[in-house]
Amino acid sequence: MSEVLVSAAELSEMSKTSPIVIIDTRNPDAYAAGHIPGAVNMHEIFTYLATSTPEGIAEMKAKFSNAFGAAGLSGKETAVIYEQSMNTGFGQSCRGYYILSVLGYPHVKVLHGGFDAWTAAGLPVSTEAASPTPATFPSDASGASILIDAQTMLAALDTPDVAIVDVRDVDEWIADSSSPYGKEFCPRKGRIPGARWLEWYRMMKPTSEGQRFKSKDEILAECATVGVTPDTSVYLYCFKGARASNTFLALKNAGVKDVRMYFGSWNEWSRDPALPIDSGAPFKAAA
């Protein structure tokens, strides 16, 4: 998984030898209390709620092209994104990786283990807010194919060759809660019909240095429990595309060739009464 994930030690070396822009996805208070020196705070990577209408996708692309440009990304720099740790921020650093991939940005990495890994390694911490030099963010639509909309997900319900994979927490999967923001945050609880449940936590395991992604073989073994192989077309969703971004990164790096995400996810799907849901208890996982 070395293509995307970098260790704290590797990031420390990269900062001395190549142009990078480090992006902190945590909330402003956590950033102010201490961050990687030079890191730019972009908590909206996590908080932004996307919709998959043409207008919504265009708005998201414009918003983040501007934000990443303001952070100093011109296409020459490597963006390195981090959160507190891999399992406590609902996948927010991976959400940054996914958004940059949709925008076609050529060089993106995620700090494996997050800020906790950086501090555990005894590396320097700053409380000084960054002052990035704005850049013109490159326009490139090459990553658009990994983003699917509600209609594409709806069509997949009748496509046996596509595995719809729900990575939400158990209370959402069993239709007890509508979101991590509260049980009644969305108007409907349930699942996209035919979805297979692969809880996002299963992509990671505890180590002496905190939560880390499992190995390629371990992730493929988890995938096999829901009938997903490296050749399966996978459509992921969660609540708003953060936890699914964590799973997206894991599956891509494990060698699953065709992984896409419904970025609007349950926050959008549940609000459209025309879209079908399963709301009963899932006594048997889809195979």
N, C-alpha and C positions, 0 to 999 in steps of 0.2 A: 504494500500500500504506500510505497515511498513516493509515488508520483505526486500525490496531493498532500499527504500528511508529512509534517516536519516536526522533529523533536525540538525542545527548547535549546539544546546545544547547537543543533543545525541552524536554527533561526539566529542565534547569537553570532555565528560565523557568517551567515548570509548578510547580516546587517553591516559587516565590515568589508565585504567583497563585491556586492552587487546592489543595483538600485532596487529598493523595496519600499512599499508603503504598508505599514502595519495598521490593521483596523481592529479596534476593540468594540465588540458588539454589546457589552454589558450596559447596565443602566448608568446614567450620569453620576450618581452618587458613588457607585463602585469604582468607576473610572477616576473620579476625583480623589478617592482615598488611596489610589496607587495603581499605576499601569506600566506597561512596557514603555521605556523611554521612546518618545517620538510617535507613539501610537495615536491615531485619530479616533475619536469616539463617534460611532454611528449606531446608536441603539435602534434607530428606525429600521435597520435590517431585520430586527426581531419583531417590532411592534406593528409594522405596516400590514394591513389587511388587504389582500389583493382580490380582485374579481377577474373572471376569465372572459368577460365580454371584450370585443375588439377595443372598445374605449378604455376598459379597465387595464388591459394588457399594455396599451399605448401609454396610459398614465404611469403605470409602474416602470416601464422602460425609460420614460422621460425623467421621472423622479430620481431613479437610481443612477442613470447616466450623469445627471447633474451632480448628485451627491458624491459619486465616486470621482468625478472630475475635480470637484472642489477639494477632495481628499488628496489629490495629486496624482491620479492614475492617468497616464497618457498612452498606455500600451507598451511602453518600454520597461516599466517597473513590474516587479512581481508583487501581487497583493497577497499579504499574509494575514489571515483572519483568525481571531481567537475569541473565546468566551471564558467563563470561570473554570469549568471543567466539562468533560464530554457528556456527562449525564445529568447536570443540574440546570442547564439553560435551555432545555427543550430543543436542542440542536441548532441554536442560533448562529454559531459560527459556520456550520454547514449550510445554513440558509443563505448566508453571504456568499459562500462558494457557489451555491446553485444559482443565485441571481446573477452573479458575474458570469457564470457559464451560459445562462440564457442570453446575456448581453454579448456573448462571444469574446469575452476578455481572454487574451491568450495565456496569461501567467497567473495562476491562482493556487495558493496553498493554504492549508489549515494547520494551526498549531495543535499537535496531538497532545491532549492532556490539558490544554488551555492555560490560563494564567496560573492555575495551581502548579502546573508542571514547571512553569518559568520560575516561580518563587521557590519551589522545592529544590531547584537546581542552584539556588543561591545567586541568581542573576539580578542585575540592578533594576530597581523600581523607581518611577518618577511620579510626582504629584503635579508636575507642570503641564498645563494643557498644550497640546501640539499646535503649531501654526504652520499648516501645510501650504505649499506653493500650488495654487490651482493650476490645473492642466485641462486640455481639451480631451475629453474621454472619447476613445475611438468608436466609431459607429460600425457595427458588424452584426449581422443577423444570423451568424452561423450556428448559434446555439438554440435557435427558436424551436427546433424539432423536439427538444426534451420537455417543452411546456405544452400541456394539453388543456383544452377548455372543457366546460361542462358537457357540451354536445358530443365531443369526442369520447368522453367517459361514458355518456349515455349509450352511444353506439357500441361501446365495448361490452356492454351487458349481454349482447347477442353475438359476441365474437369469442368462440371457445379457445382460440389461440392466444388470447390476451389474459394474463393473470392480473386481476384487480386486487391490490394488496393494501390493506388497512393496517397502519402501524401505531394507531392510537393506544392509550392506556386502557386497561381492562374495563374500567367503569364506563368509558365511552363505547367500547365494543359491545358490551352487553346491554346497551341502551339505558343505563342508569343515569348517565350524565351526558349533556350535550357538548361540553367543552371543558378545558382546563380552567376557564374563567368563571365557572359556576355551572351547576347542573341545568339551570334554565336559561343560560346565556343565548342559546339558539332556540328557534321555535319548535324544532323537532329533534328527537333523539333516535339513534339507530345507526344503520350501516347502509352503504351502497349495496344493492342486491348482488349476491354472488361473490362478494369480497372474501378474501382469505385473510386471516389475522396473523400478522407477524409483528408483535410488539417491538417497538424501536429499541427498547433496552436490550433485546437479545443480540444486537449487533456488537455489544460491548461486554467486557468482563473486568472484574477487579484485579489490580496488580499491586505490587508493593509501592508503586508510584501513582496510584489512583486508577480511575476507570480508563481503559484504552479499548480501541477497536479490536475485535477478535481477528485471528488470522484469516487469510483467504479461504482455507479449507474449512475452518470453523463456521464462517459465514455461509458458505455454500451448503454446509450440513444443516444450518438453520433454515435456509431457503428450501432445502429438500423436504422438510417437514410439511410445507404447504404446496408441494408440487412445482416449485420453481427451480429450473436448471439454468446454466449459463446461456442456453439458447431460447429461453422463454421471454416473450415480450411482457414487460411488467409495467403496469400503471399504478403508481403509488398515490396515496392520499393520507392526510391526518386531519388536523383542525384548520391549520392555516399555512401548511407547507414548511414548518420548521423541523418537527420530528421526522417527517418524510424526507427532508433534506439530509438528515443524519443517515437514514437508511439508503438514500440515493447514493451518497458517497461510498458507503460500505459495499453496496452491490456492484457499483461500477468498478471499484478497485478490486473486487473479488472476481471480476471477469464476466459478470452478467452483461451481455452485449447491448440489449435494447431496454433501457430503463428510462421511463418518462414520469412526469409528475403532473397531477391535477393540482395546481398551486392554489386555486380558490378553495379547494378541499371542503371539509364539512361546513365551515363557516358560510360558504356560498351555497352548497348543495342543499343544506337543510332549510334555507330561507326561500327556496323556490318550490311551492307546493305541487308544481307540475312534475317534479323529478321524483322518481320512486325511491322508497326506502324499505329496508327490513327493520322492524322495530321489536320483534319478539326476541326471546332469549335464544341465542345461537347454540342449540344443543349439540350440533355437529358441525365441525369446521368444513368449509367447502374444500373439495379435493380437485 
